[in-house]
Amino acid sequence: MLFGPGLLLAGGATILMAMVDKAFEDMGMHWLGTAIKIALPLAGMALGVYFLETNAIVSWLFR
């Protein structure tokens, strides 16, 4: 399948983050746009690590 649900979610999240960042910058809140650009990818990485550590099947494969 060319466009799986993970790819569509990632693309939608990227577009949504860009729209929210642009909206905050247009309203004059540059610091909030910068915080979103830094916080959301860090949160995504943290959730990815959490998933890999707590998923029983994935952790069994890498042991």
The 8 nearest C-alpha neighbors of each residue, nearest first, counted from 0:
[[1, 2, 3, 4, 6, 5, 7, 8],
 [0, 2, 3, 6, 4, 7, 5, 10],
 [3, 1, 0, 6, 7, 4, 5, 8],
 [2, 4, 6, 5, 0, 1, 7, 8],
 [3, 5, 7, 6, 8, 2, 9, 0],
 [6, 4, 8, 7, 3, 9, 2, 10],
 [5, 7, 9, 3, 8, 4, 10, 2],
 [6, 8, 4, 10, 5, 9, 11, 3],
 [9, 7, 11, 5, 10, 6, 12, 4],
 [8, 10, 12, 6, 7, 11, 5, 13],
 [11, 9, 7, 13, 8, 12, 6, 14],
 [10, 12, 8, 14, 13, 9, 15, 7],
 [11, 13, 15, 9, 10, 14, 16, 8],
 [14, 12, 10, 16, 11, 15, 9, 17],
 [13, 15, 17, 11, 16, 12, 18, 10],
 [14, 16, 12, 18, 17, 13, 11, 19],
 [17, 15, 13, 19, 14, 18, 12, 20],
 [16, 18, 20, 14, 15, 19, 21, 13],
 [19, 17, 15, 21, 20, 16, 22, 14],
 [18, 20, 22, 16, 21, 17, 15, 23],
 [21, 19, 32, 17, 23, 18, 22, 16],
 [20, 22, 24, 18, 19, 23, 25, 17],
 [23, 21, 19, 25, 24, 20, 18, 26],
 [22, 24, 26, 28, 20, 25, 21, 32],
 [23, 25, 29, 27, 21, 28, 26, 22],
 [26, 24, 22, 27, 23, 21, 28, 29],
 [27, 25, 23, 24, 28, 22, 29, 21],
 [28, 26, 24, 25, 29, 23, 30, 22],
 [27, 29, 23, 24, 30, 31, 26, 32],
 [30, 28, 24, 32, 31, 27, 33, 23],
 [29, 31, 33, 32, 28, 34, 24, 23],
 [32, 30, 34, 33, 29, 28, 35, 23],
 [33, 31, 20, 35, 29, 34, 30, 23],
 [32, 34, 36, 30, 31, 35, 29, 37],
 [33, 35, 31, 37, 32, 36, 38, 30],
 [36, 34, 38, 32, 37, 33, 39, 31],
 [35, 37, 33, 34, 38, 39, 32, 40],
 [36, 38, 34, 35, 39, 40, 33, 41],
 [39, 37, 35, 41, 40, 34, 36, 42],
 [38, 40, 42, 41, 35, 37, 43, 36],
 [41, 39, 43, 42, 38, 37, 44, 36],
 [42, 40, 44, 38, 43, 39, 45, 37],
 [41, 43, 45, 39, 40, 44, 38, 46],
 [44, 42, 40, 46, 41, 45, 47, 39],
 [43, 45, 47, 41, 46, 42, 40, 48],
 [46, 44, 42, 48, 47, 43, 49, 41],
 [45, 47, 49, 43, 48, 44, 50, 42],
 [48, 46, 44, 50, 49, 45, 43, 51],
 [47, 49, 51, 45, 50, 46, 52, 44],
 [48, 50, 46, 52, 47, 51, 53, 45],
 [51, 49, 47, 53, 48, 52, 54, 46],
 [52, 50, 48, 49, 54, 53, 47, 57],
 [51, 53, 49, 50, 54, 48, 58, 57],
 [54, 52, 50, 51, 49, 55, 58, 57],
 [55, 53, 57, 51, 56, 50, 52, 58],
 [56, 54, 58, 57, 59, 53, 52, 51],
 [55, 57, 59, 58, 54, 60, 53, 61],
 [58, 56, 60, 59, 54, 55, 51, 61],
 [57, 59, 55, 61, 60, 56, 54, 52],
 [60, 58, 56, 57, 62, 61, 55, 54],
 [61, 59, 57, 58, 62, 56, 55, 54],
 [60, 62, 58, 59, 57, 56, 51, 52],
 [61, 59, 60, 58, 57, 56, 55, 52]]
